[in-house]
Amino acid sequence: MKKTGLMLFMLICMFAFPGLGHAAGSTNIYLDGKALNLPKNGEVQNVNGNIMIPIRVVVEELGFNVNWEKVTRTVTIKQADTTLKLVVGEKTATVNGNKMNLLVAPILKSDTTLVPLRFIGEQFGLTVHWDNAAKTAYLVTPGDNNSGGDVDPGNGGTTEPTPPTTPPVTDENLASIGGISFSDNKLMIATDKNVTPNIFKISGPERIVIDIPNTKFADTFSNILDSDKNGYLDVEGYPAVSKIRYSLYSNSPSTIRFVIDLNQAQNYKLTNDNDGLVIIDLNSDSTSSGRKLVVIDAGHGGSDPGAISVTKKKEKDFNLAVTLKVEQLLKKETQFDYVLTRSGDTYPSLKDRVKIAEDMNADIFISIHANAGSATASGVETYYTRKESLALANVMHKYLVASSGLTDRKVRTKSLHVTRETTMPAVLLECGYLSNPKDDAILFTESFQNNVAEGIVKGIKEYLGIQ
């Protein structure tokens, strides 16, 4: 696509958040170093805290073929071989007949359609900068060097480049992304094949973007993606991070994009040893802390619900709820570190869970589950496989019995993948029976989950010899 075509494509595909805005003082817009002529109704707008740019001004400057259908409130824009259609009030646009999801519906202010600066840079590779002091928006199309400074996407540049055009890759050859997790200020992405991520930073607001070409979402993501293959992971308890977003960013090549929304500028370290685990570490000290590392594994997840309770609740939800409560407690601990194999409703494979623990050189591995069996079976069990794990199993089980208040069904040995294939001490905790009406009645209560989470943390600390 020509430079001007790409520019309009970027500007059209996202519109303002609902609500009236106000002009951000006397404003200016520069496109590739050229000041655009702004009519009275062409001021940059501040809409609910978002800096917005009027698309009509840019369209007129670039001279595209634009058609407005008043009855249907549809805008059609054509340039070369690209046709865009969007409707005011609707959250989808079409690009050459293909639907594109919009975060919010287009709006009109007077006779001007407004679009946010953020989306321009985030979705389509345009360098975008808002100078609040000068009330000036700078827009630079790819390949133009008049941005007032060099842009290096791999080293903190402000642009999010469009994935490079490469020969088609068949679906069978794409790497599947099977799970993501954010804990210990690290984003971990599990894949089943070698991948080559492209990672860079954007300002205004601050984000870290990770594009992984030649990838697709595994089937385990099906229940947490919307119809346009977008999803997100809420993040709590980390001052620098507000949310993790992910989507199928491009079909040519098939590219999955992850965006770490930041509350402040943040450095990162990318680790990709072509072993199926991509780690983006946001800790300022990228060297080893020398502290012990604990891996907490919430069993099942995503399209794998685990056991189903007598009241039709899902084991995966219990496992994750307890794990997140454990995480909140572990954040207060300063003498050891921790990592979660999943922090949302995704499904890293059993192999992925082991790989996370092995690649992070974990000291212990704890998998959290709930059991199922006969309606009369009740109580808690702790499983281990290798003899090196017995001491951990005994300590963790002692606290599981005390914190749950359920029947002690003892420490048991069993050949389970996550306790067998890990090389550090590893246990699997069965925190009650979903198939038992009495156990089921308390498993999903806040008080039970909080108690079990506290017991798990106490067990970890005793085993590690931490007061």
Disulfide bonds with the S-S distance in Angstrom:
none
